[in-house]
Amino acid sequence: MKRLTLKKIEDSLGIILSDDAVKALDAKEGDTLFAVPTADGLHLTLHDPEEADALEDAQAFMDTHDDAFRKLA
């Protein structure tokens, strides 16, 4: 568990990530983080959960129509 502190940044609040938290996320300055709601609060990730869902849907579609894709190739 990493403790994060909210800091006032102009008219907003920001979260300051420790070096350890940045390393755990494999993040760097300028990256976009996604705050995914969970039953316990939020999960921070670099990966867009909606994009992951779309990729899973696309893979399922390709698996379903595997023969057609082989013929097209």
N, C-alpha and C positions, 0 to 999 in steps of 0.2 A: 504494500500500500504506500502510495506517495501522498504526502500532505501538500496541498496547493493553497496559495494565498491570493485572494482577490486584491487588486490594486486599482485605484482610480487613475484612469488615463483619459484626460480631457473630460468629456461628458459621459464616458462609459466606464465599465469595469473590465479589467483584463486579468488573466491568470498568468502568473509567472511560473514557468516550469524550471525545475532544477536541472542541472546537467544530467543527472541520473534518469530523470523522467524523460528527457529528450532522447537519451540513448535507448531507453526501454521502448520508446515509440519508433525508433529509427528515423527521427524527424530532423529537419534542419530549418533554418530561418527561411520564411517565405512559404513553407508547406501549409496546406489546408488541413485542419483537423476536423473530424466529424464527431459530434457529441450525440451518441446513439442512446435513446432512452431505454432503460432496463427496469426491472422490478425494484432494484435497489437504488436507482438513481440514474447516472449517466456513465457510458463507456466511451472513452476517447480513442479514436482510431484514425489512421491516415487513409483508410480504405472506405470509399463511398458505399454504404450498404445497398443503396438502390442500384448502383452499377453492378455489384456482385449478384443481386437478384436477376438483373437483366442478362448477365452472362450465363447464369444457371438456366434460365429460360431458353436462351439461344442454344446452349449445349443439348438440352432436352429435345428441342426441335430438330437439331441436326442428327441426333441419335435416332429419332423417330423416322426420319427421311434419309437414312444412311444410303440406301440403295440408289435413290435418285441422285444424291450428291456424287456417288461413285460413277454413275453413268455420265454425269455432266463433266466430270474431270477428265 
